[in-house]
């Protein structure tokens, strides 16, 4: 299975000023947006590379809060990293937070040989179910028979949204992007066949991941975004979490079913990290936490997706109630 990984959208927030300097030249566009009073086009070494928004309209934001969005073509160029580094190095911009990051993978078929359109058709026919509760939307065309072209998991408000869609069709009918087609040729994808894309859209830096083995929290700083290996790991972990399906069943224990092997990834250790506010606890909470941990640690040598998710949710509950030290003292912390 030939797969092509890419970053397809990059927008980040910085603290700085919009002033010509170094390799950069800014040109006002003459209008603003709902969130920002001014928009400028950005030239780097004489090339148009993106836009920057300044003068935030929200009074809670610092006056020097600015947002830079990279033009799509440069995300497929090795200069991507140098442009952002120069913005910070030459203009003194300070990284504030991620605004939006889209990670994508292009391919012909899934690891098990199933075609994406056939997969969507089976999903709509009730053959498969999503493991987690989520909103979804399907787009297609009816011309004698139904043709499914895309499947979206998650709402517009979700910090993470997943799209599966026919990239060949989009390029042919919406906008031809030579830099994307060139990346296919370079990787060995067959242009004569349909290429599908599975894309993960991450909005703002409210999305955090935790390394299950070490407990380290993984954010989206610039050092993380420019690390292609780290971004691949993030992509695989998020797809495995949000684009996970099981054969449809009416059984109460259906979520214990083995998920479909669509990609064959192994050794995934990143999981969604949730900041949850601590609440007041009482003696009943402590008794429940102790019993919860001891019960979950019975047969802990058996590792499965169901068990891993259960452990993460249990630890979220324990942290939310401020019982980490108590569980550690009683040796009842849920463990992998």
DAMOQUI-V150824 format. One record per helix or strand of 2 or more residues. SS is the DSSP state (H for helix, E for strand). FROM is the first residue (numbers start at 0). TO is the last residue. If there is no record, write none. Layout:
BEGIN
ss->SS from->FROM to->TO
ss->SS from->FROM to->TO
END
This chain:
BEGIN
ss->E from->3 to->14
ss->E from->23 to->27
ss->E from->35 to->43
ss->E from->46 to->55
ss->E from->64 to->69
ss->H from->71 to->75
ss->H from->78 to->90
ss->E from->93 to->106
ss->H from->115 to->123
ss->E from->127 to->129
ss->E from->135 to->141
ss->E from->145 to->152
ss->E from->159 to->165
ss->H from->166 to->172
ss->H from->177 to->186
ss->E from->195 to->202
ss->E from->207 to->210
ss->E from->216 to->217
ss->H from->221 to->224
ss->H from->227 to->241
ss->E from->244 to->246
ss->H from->253 to->255
ss->E from->269 to->272
ss->H from->282 to->295
ss->H from->304 to->319
ss->H from->323 to->328
END
